[in-house]
Structure formats: C-alpha cells, structure tokens
Amino acid sequence: MQKTIITLDENDMPKKWYNILPDMPTPVSPPLHPATKEPIGPKDLSPLFPMELIKQEVSQERFITIPDEVRDIYALWRPSPLYRAHRLEKELKTPAKIYYKYEGVSPAGSHKPNTAIPQAYYNMKEGIERLATETGAGQWGSALALATTLFKLKCTVYMVKISYQQKPYRKSLMHLWGADVIPSPSNKTDSGKKILSKDPDSPGSLGIAISEAIEDAAHHDDTHYSLGSVLNHVMLHQTVIGQEAKEQLAQVEDYPDVIIGSVGGGSNFSGISFPFLMDKISGKKDMEVIGVEPTACPSLTGGEFRYDFGDTVGLTPLLKMYTMGHDYIPPAIHAGGLRYHGDSPIVSQLYEDKLISAVAYNQTEVFKAGVTFARSEGIVPAPESSHAIKCAIDKALECKKSGEQKTILFNLSGHGHFDMSAYDSYFSGGMKDIA
Ligand SMILES: *Cc1c(COP(=O)(O)O)cnc(C)c1O
C-alpha cells in the first residue's frame, strides 16, 4: 500500500527551535521607540514581555533549546502528521507530488499553540500571573487560553467585536479554557474609549484590540502582553513545523521544490519554510517559497516596505515591515486570521531580498479550492489555510501542463470546524470578492 500519513515518533520531536536571524543575508532593521524613534532596548520591552522572550527576539544563536516543560505539552499533539495528498493529486490529474503538514491536530485546531505554549511557560517562570492579548476570529485567543490554563495563569482576551458577535463558539472555547473575553473596542481601556467616542458602533479591528491588550498589560504589574504572530520569537517557535516536515520527507526520500504557506502575520509560513530556507541560503538546495495572502489585505503584494506601528492607536514600537498602513481596516472576509495590516519583519526582509515570493487570491476562489480539498482529502480546512491550498492546486495544475513532477509542500495551518457559517455563505452564493 502507498504511504499516506508519514509520522514521527514522540522522541523525534525537535529539541531546538531554528533561528533564521543569523542566516539572513540582510539583517532585519531594529524596532524603533514610538516616541523617540531610536532603536529600543530590552528595558523598553520588559513591561510587556518576559526577559527570555526579549532575548529570543534578538538572539543570534542558530538553534535555541526548547524547554522540557514545553516539549511535554507539545507531545499532546506533536509531532504532527505529514500527509501525501494522493487523492487530491488524482483529482487534479497532476504528475506533481503534493504533501501537506497538518497543524489542525492541536487542541485549539491550528498551529498557534506552538508559540502560545512557550510564551505562557516563560511568563509563568518569571512570576507573571496574567496574560493579556487580542484575537480576531478567535484562533489566537483560544490557543493562548489553552496555554495559560495548562500553566495555571489567568488570561484576558480582547476580541474584535464583530467576531465576538459572529463567532460565538470560539468565544465559548476560550471560556472553557478559563479566559476572560472582552469585545473590542471596550470601555476598559483609554484606547478603546478613544475609538468608541469617535465611532460608538465600531466593529473593531485587530489593530485596535492590540492597543487595548498592550494598555492593559502596561498598566498592571502582574500582567504581560502576548502576541500570536509578527514578532521574531513567534516565527522561531513555529519552526518545529518545518523541522518535522523535513524529517518526514527524508523518510520517503523526498525534498520540496515548492513550499507554500498562508500569510497573516507570517508565523505558519515561517514555521513551514524557514528550516528549508536555511538550505537555500547556504546554497545546499534551491526551492520556490510562496506566501499566500488575501486580496482584501495584501500586505506583501500590495503594501509598502517601511517603518509602521503594529497597532492602530500607535502604542507599539515601530517595525520595518510590509504594511498597508496601521490605520488600514481590512474589509470583512472569512479568513479573519489574515486580516492584519502588516507582516513579520523577518518575512518582509526575506521578501524584499527575493528569497521568497508572494501571491494574493480572492476569497471565492480560495473557498472553491478548500471545497475541492475537503472532497478529496476529507479534512475541512480553515479559510486561512485554504489560501495555501489554492496556491498548491495552481502549482500542481502548472505541473500538469508542463509535465513536471515537482514536489509541492504546503502547510495546512488549521481545521475549519468553527467556520461552517463561512462555508454556508460560500454555498449559498452570498460570498463576495473584494477588490
Ligand atoms: C492565525 C492563523 C493564520 C495566520 O497567521 P500567521 O501568523 O500568518 O500564520 C493562518 N491559519 C490559521 C489556521 C490561523 O489560525
């Protein structure tokens, strides 16, 4: 029988995260203080983050040891399976080999716990009692709620108001794992009040919710802030995905010609691709690496590479990144996890240096690809992940035309079990394309 799922033993889970910073041809530009515009130091970040994460943010060590306490929890779902998409290949009649790494097996249903767990761990070690964060559609909020409950910390999640109203089950999941969930903008913070005074009916945005969570953390000594994407330490933690995929492909004596991931802030894309990019940068191997974004929020393909705030109000350090502008409020699309105005500074610099490329798709073509995938492979993909699927399908169809037998690897970042109303909207013909 042909191999469909390629597994690793628990003991073969990575023992270190891969840090791409020392390998980057052009170093990332330093974050700047929002007021002085000078590069910030560890002290500026210490009200918000534990020292271990601040160190990881700037570390030049190529490999960083994963604490045993973190690996013990990773073991609840890692190593995650790598699938060979035999049935999708047949459906497409492509000579290409398609593999996908499935991160939907985590308790929260996405890759996000890969960083939520170490973030909660380092905060717990430093004596912090509560974490404040933001969430859009609820994937990050539920990942951090899971992580904080496992380390017995409290958790406050500022959830974008429109999602709070439209995605009741993600909110229930956060409650189940013990988090407080507050619709944002709220009147609990000055940032929230400022937005509400201008627009009492504001549907909220990720940028506004970040402002609220940061303000909450800055005003409470026992509380830190936690971010689910964009920052260097988040990209670092996600590299367990690509390291495992590399081992799994080696088992079947394969190596990808094309690597694909959806890009919101860039973390699952970094996770699947950085351990392979290491080989590309060193000249050992070559491959095409593609980030996929929605046309509704095309930071890489339609944004500018410059310093910008990470939030709407302007409380965060300035980050050099591809951005739509910090006051850009993306149109409502069903892939809520991809509605962020900026991108990881590392991913942005790699894009600027042409080590990676990017493509943007409309949501109806993305859902069509997601349905094709679900009807051949069975797994119901998250709308965010379907962006990667759409690109993988396009690449496989190119191979069909050219006759090439390329190896395509994509990251299936999460399942779509909480997104059934989005699928309903697609099937009812009510889904709209933007731009
Ligand atoms: C949050 C999320 C994304 C986008 O975030 P990145 O940091 O770019 O990975 C993609 N897929 C899923 C399932 C998500 O939950």
PDBQT file of the ligand as one rigid body, heavy atoms in Angstrom, charges set to zero:
ROOT
HETATM    1  C1  LIG A 501      -3.878  32.831  12.621  1.00  0.00    +0.000 C 
HETATM    2  C2  LIG A 501      -3.926  31.869  11.525  1.00  0.00    +0.000 A 
HETATM    3  C3  LIG A 501      -3.250  32.098  10.305  1.00  0.00    +0.000 A 
HETATM    4  C4  LIG A 501      -2.486  33.363  10.009  1.00  0.00    +0.000 C 
HETATM    5  O1  LIG A 501      -1.499  33.722  10.926  1.00  0.00    +0.000 OA
HETATM    6  P1  LIG A 501       0.048  33.564  10.606  1.00  0.00    +0.000 P 
HETATM    7  O2  LIG A 501       0.747  34.174  11.762  1.00  0.00    +0.000 OA
HETATM    8  O3  LIG A 501       0.329  34.274   9.324  1.00  0.00    +0.000 OA
HETATM    9  O4  LIG A 501       0.301  32.103  10.495  1.00  0.00    +0.000 OA
HETATM   10  C5  LIG A 501      -3.309  31.121   9.323  1.00  0.00    +0.000 A 
HETATM   11  N1  LIG A 501      -4.007  29.976   9.506  1.00  0.00    +0.000 NA
HETATM   12  C6  LIG A 501      -4.671  29.724  10.664  1.00  0.00    +0.000 A 
HETATM   13  C7  LIG A 501      -5.437  28.447  10.792  1.00  0.00    +0.000 C 
HETATM   14  C8  LIG A 501      -4.644  30.655  11.699  1.00  0.00    +0.000 A 
HETATM   15  O5  LIG A 501      -5.303  30.399  12.827  1.00  0.00    +0.000 OA
ENDROOT
TORSDOF 0
